[in-house]
């Protein structure tokens, strides 16, 4: 069996979508793993909404669950 393309995963196996909370303001759209084709329509719409400053069509709890800030280390702590 052969694979074409790179499969990326976040530690919690969910996509990472959104602006980093650091001064560099890097925009993350990563971690689709093996589900990129299936999730592309919803994730691309969400990404466009974030980039254009529009409210996302996704539920607010889901938006938070996908945000890169979920990996931020607490003050004086370690990364999850």
Phi and psi restraints in degrees (range 20) as a CNS / XPLOR table:
assign (resid 1 and name C) (resid 2 and name N)
       (resid 2 and name CA) (resid 2 and name C) 1.0 -124.3 20.0 2
assign (resid 2 and name N) (resid 2 and name CA)
       (resid 2 and name C) (resid 3 and name N) 1.0 145.3 20.0 2
assign (resid 2 and name C) (resid 3 and name N)
       (resid 3 and name CA) (resid 3 and name C) 1.0 -112.4 20.0 2
assign (resid 3 and name N) (resid 3 and name CA)
       (resid 3 and name C) (resid 4 and name N) 1.0 140.5 20.0 2
assign (resid 3 and name C) (resid 4 and name N)
       (resid 4 and name CA) (resid 4 and name C) 1.0 -113.2 20.0 2
assign (resid 4 and name N) (resid 4 and name CA)
       (resid 4 and name C) (resid 5 and name N) 1.0 125.9 20.0 2
assign (resid 4 and name C) (resid 5 and name N)
       (resid 5 and name CA) (resid 5 and name C) 1.0 101.2 20.0 2
assign (resid 5 and name N) (resid 5 and name CA)
       (resid 5 and name C) (resid 6 and name N) 1.0 166.0 20.0 2
assign (resid 5 and name C) (resid 6 and name N)
       (resid 6 and name CA) (resid 6 and name C) 1.0 -99.9 20.0 2
assign (resid 6 and name N) (resid 6 and name CA)
       (resid 6 and name C) (resid 7 and name N) 1.0 133.4 20.0 2
assign (resid 6 and name C) (resid 7 and name N)
       (resid 7 and name CA) (resid 7 and name C) 1.0 -107.7 20.0 2
assign (resid 7 and name N) (resid 7 and name CA)
       (resid 7 and name C) (resid 8 and name N) 1.0 119.0 20.0 2
assign (resid 7 and name C) (resid 8 and name N)
       (resid 8 and name CA) (resid 8 and name C) 1.0 -110.0 20.0 2
assign (resid 8 and name N) (resid 8 and name CA)
       (resid 8 and name C) (resid 9 and name N) 1.0 148.1 20.0 2
assign (resid 8 and name C) (resid 9 and name N)
       (resid 9 and name CA) (resid 9 and name C) 1.0 -137.0 20.0 2
assign (resid 9 and name N) (resid 9 and name CA)
       (resid 9 and name C) (resid 10 and name N) 1.0 141.9 20.0 2
assign (resid 9 and name C) (resid 10 and name N)
       (resid 10 and name CA) (resid 10 and name C) 1.0 -84.8 20.0 2
assign (resid 10 and name N) (resid 10 and name CA)
       (resid 10 and name C) (resid 11 and name N) 1.0 163.4 20.0 2
assign (resid 10 and name C) (resid 11 and name N)
       (resid 11 and name CA) (resid 11 and name C) 1.0 -55.5 20.0 2
assign (resid 11 and name N) (resid 11 and name CA)
       (resid 11 and name C) (resid 12 and name N) 1.0 -33.1 20.0 2
assign (resid 11 and name C) (resid 12 and name N)
       (resid 12 and name CA) (resid 12 and name C) 1.0 -95.2 20.0 2
assign (resid 12 and name N) (resid 12 and name CA)
       (resid 12 and name C) (resid 13 and name N) 1.0 7.1 20.0 2
assign (resid 12 and name C) (resid 13 and name N)
       (resid 13 and name CA) (resid 13 and name C) 1.0 67.2 20.0 2
assign (resid 13 and name N) (resid 13 and name CA)
       (resid 13 and name C) (resid 14 and name N) 1.0 17.0 20.0 2
assign (resid 13 and name C) (resid 14 and name N)
       (resid 14 and name CA) (resid 14 and name C) 1.0 -107.6 20.0 2
assign (resid 14 and name N) (resid 14 and name CA)
       (resid 14 and name C) (resid 15 and name N) 1.0 153.9 20.0 2
assign (resid 14 and name C) (resid 15 and name N)
       (resid 15 and name CA) (resid 15 and name C) 1.0 -60.4 20.0 2
assign (resid 15 and name N) (resid 15 and name CA)
       (resid 15 and name C) (resid 16 and name N) 1.0 156.9 20.0 2
assign (resid 15 and name C) (resid 16 and name N)
       (resid 16 and name CA) (resid 16 and name C) 1.0 -118.6 20.0 2
assign (resid 16 and name N) (resid 16 and name CA)
       (resid 16 and name C) (resid 17 and name N) 1.0 115.9 20.0 2
assign (resid 16 and name C) (resid 17 and name N)
       (resid 17 and name CA) (resid 17 and name C) 1.0 -138.3 20.0 2
assign (resid 17 and name N) (resid 17 and name CA)
       (resid 17 and name C) (resid 18 and name N) 1.0 121.8 20.0 2
assign (resid 17 and name C) (resid 18 and name N)
       (resid 18 and name CA) (resid 18 and name C) 1.0 142.9 20.0 2
assign (resid 18 and name N) (resid 18 and name CA)
       (resid 18 and name C) (resid 19 and name N) 1.0 175.1 20.0 2
assign (resid 18 and name C) (resid 19 and name N)
       (resid 19 and name CA) (resid 19 and name C) 1.0 -79.4 20.0 2
assign (resid 19 and name N) (resid 19 and name CA)
       (resid 19 and name C) (resid 20 and name N) 1.0 134.6 20.0 2
assign (resid 19 and name C) (resid 20 and name N)
       (resid 20 and name CA) (resid 20 and name C) 1.0 -65.9 20.0 2
assign (resid 20 and name N) (resid 20 and name CA)
       (resid 20 and name C) (resid 21 and name N) 1.0 147.8 20.0 2
assign (resid 20 and name C) (resid 21 and name N)
       (resid 21 and name CA) (resid 21 and name C) 1.0 -91.6 20.0 2
assign (resid 21 and name N) (resid 21 and name CA)
       (resid 21 and name C) (resid 22 and name N) 1.0 35.5 20.0 2
assign (resid 21 and name C) (resid 22 and name N)
       (resid 22 and name CA) (resid 22 and name C) 1.0 -122.1 20.0 2
assign (resid 22 and name N) (resid 22 and name CA)
       (resid 22 and name C) (resid 23 and name N) 1.0 170.6 20.0 2
assign (resid 22 and name C) (resid 23 and name N)
       (resid 23 and name CA) (resid 23 and name C) 1.0 -60.7 20.0 2
assign (resid 23 and name N) (resid 23 and name CA)
       (resid 23 and name C) (resid 24 and name N) 1.0 -22.5 20.0 2
assign (resid 23 and name C) (resid 24 and name N)
       (resid 24 and name CA) (resid 24 and name C) 1.0 -73.1 20.0 2
assign (resid 24 and name N) (resid 24 and name CA)
       (resid 24 and name C) (resid 25 and name N) 1.0 -22.8 20.0 2
assign (resid 24 and name C) (resid 25 and name N)
       (resid 25 and name CA) (resid 25 and name C) 1.0 54.5 20.0 2
assign (resid 25 and name N) (resid 25 and name CA)
       (resid 25 and name C) (resid 26 and name N) 1.0 44.9 20.0 2
assign (resid 25 and name C) (resid 26 and name N)
       (resid 26 and name CA) (resid 26 and name C) 1.0 -71.0 20.0 2
assign (resid 26 and name N) (resid 26 and name CA)
       (resid 26 and name C) (resid 27 and name N) 1.0 137.0 20.0 2
assign (resid 26 and name C) (resid 27 and name N)
       (resid 27 and name CA) (resid 27 and name C) 1.0 -97.5 20.0 2
assign (resid 27 and name N) (resid 27 and name CA)
       (resid 27 and name C) (resid 28 and name N) 1.0 124.2 20.0 2
assign (resid 27 and name C) (resid 28 and name N)
       (resid 28 and name CA) (resid 28 and name C) 1.0 -96.8 20.0 2
assign (resid 28 and name N) (resid 28 and name CA)
       (resid 28 and name C) (resid 29 and name N) 1.0 132.9 20.0 2
assign (resid 28 and name C) (resid 29 and name N)
       (resid 29 and name CA) (resid 29 and name C) 1.0 -146.2 20.0 2
assign (resid 29 and name N) (resid 29 and name CA)
       (resid 29 and name C) (resid 30 and name N) 1.0 86.3 20.0 2
assign (resid 29 and name C) (resid 30 and name N)
       (resid 30 and name CA) (resid 30 and name C) 1.0 -147.5 20.0 2
assign (resid 30 and name N) (resid 30 and name CA)
       (resid 30 and name C) (resid 31 and name N) 1.0 173.0 20.0 2
assign (resid 30 and name C) (resid 31 and name N)
       (resid 31 and name CA) (resid 31 and name C) 1.0 79.3 20.0 2
assign (resid 31 and name N) (resid 31 and name CA)
       (resid 31 and name C) (resid 32 and name N) 1.0 27.9 20.0 2
assign (resid 31 and name C) (resid 32 and name N)
       (resid 32 and name CA) (resid 32 and name C) 1.0 -74.6 20.0 2
assign (resid 32 and name N) (resid 32 and name CA)
       (resid 32 and name C) (resid 33 and name N) 1.0 -13.4 20.0 2
assign (resid 32 and name C) (resid 33 and name N)
       (resid 33 and name CA) (resid 33 and name C) 1.0 56.1 20.0 2
assign (resid 33 and name N) (resid 33 and name CA)
       (resid 33 and name C) (resid 34 and name N) 1.0 -131.2 20.0 2
assign (resid 33 and name C) (resid 34 and name N)
       (resid 34 and name CA) (resid 34 and name C) 1.0 -92.1 20.0 2
assign (resid 34 and name N) (resid 34 and name CA)
       (resid 34 and name C) (resid 35 and name N) 1.0 14.8 20.0 2
assign (resid 34 and name C) (resid 35 and name N)
       (resid 35 and name CA) (resid 35 and name C) 1.0 -117.8 20.0 2
assign (resid 35 and name N) (resid 35 and name CA)
       (resid 35 and name C) (resid 36 and name N) 1.0 16.6 20.0 2
assign (resid 35 and name C) (resid 36 and name N)
       (resid 36 and name CA) (resid 36 and name C) 1.0 -58.4 20.0 2
assign (resid 36 and name N) (resid 36 and name CA)
       (resid 36 and name C) (resid 37 and name N) 1.0 -43.4 20.0 2
assign (resid 36 and name C) (resid 37 and name N)
       (resid 37 and name CA) (resid 37 and name C) 1.0 -67.2 20.0 2
assign (resid 37 and name N) (resid 37 and name CA)
       (resid 37 and name C) (resid 38 and name N) 1.0 -39.6 20.0 2
assign (resid 37 and name C) (resid 38 and name N)
       (resid 38 and name CA) (resid 38 and name C) 1.0 -72.4 20.0 2
assign (resid 38 and name N) (resid 38 and name CA)
       (resid 38 and name C) (resid 39 and name N) 1.0 -34.6 20.0 2
assign (resid 38 and name C) (resid 39 and name N)
       (resid 39 and name CA) (resid 39 and name C) 1.0 -96.0 20.0 2
assign (resid 39 and name N) (resid 39 and name CA)
       (resid 39 and name C) (resid 40 and name N) 1.0 -8.7 20.0 2
assign (resid 39 and name C) (resid 40 and name N)
       (resid 40 and name CA) (resid 40 and name C) 1.0 -53.3 20.0 2
assign (resid 40 and name N) (resid 40 and name CA)
       (resid 40 and name C) (resid 41 and name N) 1.0 -45.1 20.0 2
assign (resid 40 and name C) (resid 41 and name N)
       (resid 41 and name CA) (resid 41 and name C) 1.0 -60.2 20.0 2
assign (resid 41 and name N) (resid 41 and name CA)
       (resid 41 and name C) (resid 42 and name N) 1.0 -47.5 20.0 2
assign (resid 41 and name C) (resid 42 and name N)
       (resid 42 and name CA) (resid 42 and name C) 1.0 -71.4 20.0 2
assign (resid 42 and name N) (resid 42 and name CA)
       (resid 42 and name C) (resid 43 and name N) 1.0 -41.6 20.0 2
assign (resid 42 and name C) (resid 43 and name N)
       (resid 43 and name CA) (resid 43 and name C) 1.0 -70.4 20.0 2
assign (resid 43 and name N) (resid 43 and name CA)
       (resid 43 and name C) (resid 44 and name N) 1.0 -33.9 20.0 2
assign (resid 43 and name C) (resid 44 and name N)
       (resid 44 and name CA) (resid 44 and name C) 1.0 -70.5 20.0 2
assign (resid 44 and name N) (resid 44 and name CA)
       (resid 44 and name C) (resid 45 and name N) 1.0 -37.3 20.0 2
assign (resid 44 and name C) (resid 45 and name N)
       (resid 45 and name CA) (resid 45 and name C) 1.0 -64.0 20.0 2
assign (resid 45 and name N) (resid 45 and name CA)
       (resid 45 and name C) (resid 46 and name N) 1.0 -44.9 20.0 2
assign (resid 45 and name C) (resid 46 and name N)
       (resid 46 and name CA) (resid 46 and name C) 1.0 -61.5 20.0 2
assign (resid 46 and name N) (resid 46 and name CA)
       (resid 46 and name C) (resid 47 and name N) 1.0 -44.1 20.0 2
assign (resid 46 and name C) (resid 47 and name N)
       (resid 47 and name CA) (resid 47 and name C) 1.0 -61.2 20.0 2
assign (resid 47 and name N) (resid 47 and name CA)
       (resid 47 and name C) (resid 48 and name N) 1.0 -45.2 20.0 2
assign (resid 47 and name C) (resid 48 and name N)
       (resid 48 and name CA) (resid 48 and name C) 1.0 -61.5 20.0 2
assign (resid 48 and name N) (resid 48 and name CA)
       (resid 48 and name C) (resid 49 and name N) 1.0 -41.9 20.0 2
assign (resid 48 and name C) (resid 49 and name N)
       (resid 49 and name CA) (resid 49 and name C) 1.0 -60.7 20.0 2
assign (resid 49 and name N) (resid 49 and name CA)
       (resid 49 and name C) (resid 50 and name N) 1.0 -45.5 20.0 2
assign (resid 49 and name C) (resid 50 and name N)
       (resid 50 and name CA) (resid 50 and name C) 1.0 -63.5 20.0 2
assign (resid 50 and name N) (resid 50 and name CA)
       (resid 50 and name C) (resid 51 and name N) 1.0 -44.7 20.0 2
assign (resid 50 and name C) (resid 51 and name N)
       (resid 51 and name CA) (resid 51 and name C) 1.0 -66.8 20.0 2
assign (resid 51 and name N) (resid 51 and name CA)
       (resid 51 and name C) (resid 52 and name N) 1.0 -31.0 20.0 2
assign (resid 51 and name C) (resid 52 and name N)
       (resid 52 and name CA) (resid 52 and name C) 1.0 -93.1 20.0 2
assign (resid 52 and name N) (resid 52 and name CA)
       (resid 52 and name C) (resid 53 and name N) 1.0 -0.5 20.0 2
assign (resid 52 and name C) (resid 53 and name N)
       (resid 53 and name CA) (resid 53 and name C) 1.0 74.7 20.0 2
assign (resid 53 and name N) (resid 53 and name CA)
       (resid 53 and name C) (resid 54 and name N) 1.0 21.9 20.0 2
assign (resid 53 and name C) (resid 54 and name N)
       (resid 54 and name CA) (resid 54 and name C) 1.0 -94.8 20.0 2
assign (resid 54 and name N) (resid 54 and name CA)
       (resid 54 and name C) (resid 55 and name N) 1.0 156.5 20.0 2
assign (resid 54 and name C) (resid 55 and name N)
       (resid 55 and name CA) (resid 55 and name C) 1.0 -64.3 20.0 2
assign (resid 55 and name N) (resid 55 and name CA)
       (resid 55 and name C) (resid 56 and name N) 1.0 140.7 20.0 2
assign (resid 55 and name C) (resid 56 and name N)
       (resid 56 and name CA) (resid 56 and name C) 1.0 -74.7 20.0 2
assign (resid 56 and name N) (resid 56 and name CA)
       (resid 56 and name C) (resid 57 and name N) 1.0 147.9 20.0 2
assign (resid 56 and name C) (resid 57 and name N)
       (resid 57 and name CA) (resid 57 and name C) 1.0 -76.3 20.0 2
assign (resid 57 and name N) (resid 57 and name CA)
       (resid 57 and name C) (resid 58 and name N) 1.0 -13.1 20.0 2
assign (resid 57 and name C) (resid 58 and name N)
       (resid 58 and name CA) (resid 58 and name C) 1.0 -82.2 20.0 2
assign (resid 58 and name N) (resid 58 and name CA)
       (resid 58 and name C) (resid 59 and name N) 1.0 155.0 20.0 2
assign (resid 58 and name C) (resid 59 and name N)
       (resid 59 and name CA) (resid 59 and name C) 1.0 -60.1 20.0 2
assign (resid 59 and name N) (resid 59 and name CA)
       (resid 59 and name C) (resid 60 and name N) 1.0 141.1 20.0 2
assign (resid 59 and name C) (resid 60 and name N)
       (resid 60 and name CA) (resid 60 and name C) 1.0 -58.1 20.0 2
assign (resid 60 and name N) (resid 60 and name CA)
       (resid 60 and name C) (resid 61 and name N) 1.0 -36.1 20.0 2
assign (resid 60 and name C) (resid 61 and name N)
       (resid 61 and name CA) (resid 61 and name C) 1.0 -66.4 20.0 2
assign (resid 61 and name N) (resid 61 and name CA)
       (resid 61 and name C) (resid 62 and name N) 1.0 -37.3 20.0 2
assign (resid 61 and name C) (resid 62 and name N)
       (resid 62 and name CA) (resid 62 and name C) 1.0 -69.4 20.0 2
assign (resid 62 and name N) (resid 62 and name CA)
       (resid 62 and name C) (resid 63 and name N) 1.0 -41.0 20.0 2
assign (resid 62 and name C) (resid 63 and name N)
       (resid 63 and name CA) (resid 63 and name C) 1.0 -57.3 20.0 2
assign (resid 63 and name N) (resid 63 and name CA)
       (resid 63 and name C) (resid 64 and name N) 1.0 -45.0 20.0 2
assign (resid 63 and name C) (resid 64 and name N)
       (resid 64 and name CA) (resid 64 and name C) 1.0 -65.8 20.0 2
assign (resid 64 and name N) (resid 64 and name CA)
       (resid 64 and name C) (resid 65 and name N) 1.0 -36.3 20.0 2
assign (resid 64 and name C) (resid 65 and name N)
       (resid 65 and name CA) (resid 65 and name C) 1.0 -69.5 20.0 2
assign (resid 65 and name N) (resid 65 and name CA)
       (resid 65 and name C) (resid 66 and name N) 1.0 -20.6 20.0 2
assign (resid 65 and name C) (resid 66 and name N)
       (resid 66 and name CA) (resid 66 and name C) 1.0 -99.1 20.0 2
assign (resid 66 and name N) (resid 66 and name CA)
       (resid 66 and name C) (resid 67 and name N) 1.0 -13.1 20.0 2
assign (resid 66 and name C) (resid 67 and name N)
       (resid 67 and name CA) (resid 67 and name C) 1.0 -67.0 20.0 2
assign (resid 67 and name N) (resid 67 and name CA)
       (resid 67 and name C) (resid 68 and name N) 1.0 143.1 20.0 2
assign (resid 67 and name C) (resid 68 and name N)
       (resid 68 and name CA) (resid 68 and name C) 1.0 -65.5 20.0 2
assign (resid 68 and name N) (resid 68 and name CA)
       (resid 68 and name C) (resid 69 and name N) 1.0 -20.6 20.0 2
assign (resid 68 and name C) (resid 69 and name N)
       (resid 69 and name CA) (resid 69 and name C) 1.0 -62.0 20.0 2
assign (resid 69 and name N) (resid 69 and name CA)
       (resid 69 and name C) (resid 70 and name N) 1.0 -15.9 20.0 2
assign (resid 69 and name C) (resid 70 and name N)
       (resid 70 and name CA) (resid 70 and name C) 1.0 -66.1 20.0 2
assign (resid 70 and name N) (resid 70 and name CA)
       (resid 70 and name C) (resid 71 and name N) 1.0 -15.3 20.0 2
assign (resid 70 and name C) (resid 71 and name N)
       (resid 71 and name CA) (resid 71 and name C) 1.0 -98.9 20.0 2
assign (resid 71 and name N) (resid 71 and name CA)
       (resid 71 and name C) (resid 72 and name N) 1.0 1.7 20.0 2
assign (resid 71 and name C) (resid 72 and name N)
       (resid 72 and name CA) (resid 72 and name C) 1.0 -66.5 20.0 2
assign (resid 72 and name N) (resid 72 and name CA)
       (resid 72 and name C) (resid 73 and name N) 1.0 139.0 20.0 2
assign (resid 72 and name C) (resid 73 and name N)
       (resid 73 and name CA) (resid 73 and name C) 1.0 -76.2 20.0 2
assign (resid 73 and name N) (resid 73 and name CA)
       (resid 73 and name C) (resid 74 and name N) 1.0 138.6 20.0 2
assign (resid 73 and name C) (resid 74 and name N)
       (resid 74 and name CA) (resid 74 and name C) 1.0 -66.3 20.0 2
assign (resid 74 and name N) (resid 74 and name CA)
       (resid 74 and name C) (resid 75 and name N) 1.0 157.8 20.0 2
assign (resid 74 and name C) (resid 75 and name N)
       (resid 75 and name CA) (resid 75 and name C) 1.0 -52.6 20.0 2
assign (resid 75 and name N) (resid 75 and name CA)
       (resid 75 and name C) (resid 76 and name N) 1.0 120.9 20.0 2
assign (resid 75 and name C) (resid 76 and name N)
       (resid 76 and name CA) (resid 76 and name C) 1.0 74.5 20.0 2
assign (resid 76 and name N) (resid 76 and name CA)
       (resid 76 and name C) (resid 77 and name N) 1.0 7.2 20.0 2
assign (resid 76 and name C) (resid 77 and name N)
       (resid 77 and name CA) (resid 77 and name C) 1.0 -109.7 20.0 2
assign (resid 77 and name N) (resid 77 and name CA)
       (resid 77 and name C) (resid 78 and name N) 1.0 -172.3 20.0 2
assign (resid 77 and name C) (resid 78 and name N)
       (resid 78 and name CA) (resid 78 and name C) 1.0 -105.5 20.0 2
assign (resid 78 and name N) (resid 78 and name CA)
       (resid 78 and name C) (resid 79 and name N) 1.0 160.2 20.0 2
assign (resid 78 and name C) (resid 79 and name N)
       (resid 79 and name CA) (resid 79 and name C) 1.0 -66.8 20.0 2
assign (resid 79 and name N) (resid 79 and name CA)
       (resid 79 and name C) (resid 80 and name N) 1.0 145.5 20.0 2
